[in-house]
Amino acid sequence: MINTLFTPLQVGAYTLPNRIIMAPLTRMRAPQATPTDLMATYYRQRASAGLIITEATAISPQAIGYPNIPGIFTEEHVAAWQKITSAVHAENGTVFLQLWHVGRISHPDFHGGELPVAPSAIAPQGQAVTFNGMQAFVTPRALALEELPSIVNQYRYAAQLAKAAGFDGVEIHSANGYLLDQFLRDGSNQRTDSYGGSFENRYRLLQEVTQAVVDVWGADKVGLRLSPSGTFNDMSDSDPTALFTYVVEQLNSFNLAYLHLVDALESDIRHGAKVVDLAVLRAAYQGCLLVCGGYDQARGHQAIADGLADAVAYGELYIANPDLVGRFKQNAPLNKPDASTYYGGDEHGYTDYPFLT
Ligand SMILES: Cc1cc2nc3c(=O)[nH]c(=O)nc-3n(C[C@H](O)[C@H](O)[C@H](O)COP(=O)(O)O)c2cc1C
């Protein structure tokens, strides 16, 4: 029998009813880093997804780099997230929290005037989104070797709080040019200590973070996201196919719930990405694989039928279609997402997209 997006799937500890995954989507609607009741409505509306991966969530104050993103580093955050996990569970949904440290993709405005941190003191090209509008990225401060255990501890503590908040698991965000991705790639990591240089050294922080999070949750409730071809946030690497093949091979030993790969996007290709063929990484990885990036229903079925992936995550389609699973099943027309309401604002363009009637 050929598997489709509608075939149930074992993902670590969970049997998902379908393979249509809600991709992590930052929406910047959490004042003071605290999730709101409106966010509970938003996630509840999308609970028919095989799995919801939440928007990226800051693991510490140092991890923040955008206005109004949620956090998971205080008891108040835990209480607020509990309402969201309860809302999703009331609809029989499964929800993982995406753990995030932005590294250099931040601004001193978020840190009382202190510099953002990074593997190396290299400023990304571009601008930070701040409470005072767009501002040029600054040159970050390179993390000292002695500080790296505290980064691992930030992930560990946030993972513990995520458990207290009632999540079903967590996804480690090592994609899209944020801290862990900055350590992996040599465009942003030019350290000369044991965390820079060789693949082994550049992978070291991700290895330590993954171990810490797995110690809290068990590997069967931990996913991990990579974007091997991504250029977003001024990312580059001299040999991404070799690097990410190495990383994926190393990750095999954790036996995680899943690995989540972001495919090359049109914007990456426009920015001259060295495209990493996902089939190469699929061949190197032995566990459950999610893919994401520009998929529609037909391409999603195809990726699963071809064995390129076990499940497919949808981003922009999930913004506009809370009942994406039902619409796919009925081949119903899809609502169009309104990009002007992606980041910040109220219920408009957030919880008011219509369901099929
Ligand atoms: C508004 C918006 C917010 C996003 N926020 C996140 C995020 O918090 N974490 C993450 O890993 N990716 C994030 N992404 C990337 C998406 O998860 C996804 O990889 C991307 O949209 C491509 O998939 P799609 O073509 O199905 O939308 C975001 C994308 C959009 C459009």
The ligand as a Gaussian input file, in Angstrom:
#p B3LYP/6-31G(d) Opt

LIG

0 1
 C        5.218000      34.083000       9.270000
 C        6.267000      32.996000       9.346000
 C        6.847000      32.714000      10.571000
 C        7.807000      31.683000      10.677000
 N        8.315000      31.374000      11.906000
 C        9.140000      30.301000      12.064000
 C        9.553000      29.875000      13.352000
 O        9.164000      30.425000      14.389000
 N       10.394000      28.799000      13.423000
 C       10.848000      28.152000      12.301000
 O       11.612000      27.190000      12.411000
 N       10.441000      28.531000      11.063000
 C        9.584000      29.564000      10.926000
 N        9.118000      29.903000       9.672000
 C        9.427000      29.037000       8.529000
 C        8.289000      28.021000       8.318000
 O        8.227000      27.095000       9.396000
 C        8.465000      27.230000       7.007000
 O        9.701000      26.549000       7.047000
 C        8.392000      28.127000       5.778000
 O        7.260000      28.980000       5.856000
 C        8.323000      27.317000       4.492000
 O        7.206000      26.474000       4.480000
 P        5.850000      26.843000       3.651000
 O        6.261000      27.069000       2.221000
 O        4.953000      25.661000       3.832000
 O        5.295000      28.096000       4.277000
 C        8.201000      30.951000       9.527000
 C        7.625000      31.279000       8.297000
 C        6.667000      32.279000       8.194000
 C        6.031000      32.545000       6.864000

